[in-house]
Amino acid sequence: MPVSRLLTTAVLLGLLAVPAFAVDAPDRACVTKAEQRAAVVAHKAIPLAQAIKSLHGQRAEVVRARLCRQGDNLVYVLTLLARSGKVTNATVDAANGELISGH
């Protein structure tokens, strides 16, 4: 990855840190990495790579990924950075990989 792109991504991640928490709904609680691994091993969630593939050719880079509880379900909340610089979010059902919202 070129240094300029790396710096741009690092700056954007720093800027996204605060607003990204505001995106989380009050009924959404994200799990730790250890809990995420346990959910995948127990087949309660698909692997993150499979969730990212469900975006079907998005021309965007995943800059943040979290596994969260939404009600009784697990969802991946993905923060995407498009080539245009636009930041969007996508929510993927962690049980089956279906896109719930976003691009």
C-alpha angles and dihedrals in degrees: 000000000000115000093241092054091045091053092046091051092047092051092048092049089053091050092046095053095085101037092045091066090052089058091062110097117232090250092053120092118178120220130228122258089255091053089047091054090047092051091052093047090049090050091241089120135027118239115275092244090059091049090052090051088057088071087078107218099332110175091225137100120235105235098171134019128184133175108220139177113241108184106307093338136082119231135179112231107203125191110207132198114204122209087251089061094251115141118215137166130228128191119209125189103245093207098060109005096246117151108245100180140348129041 
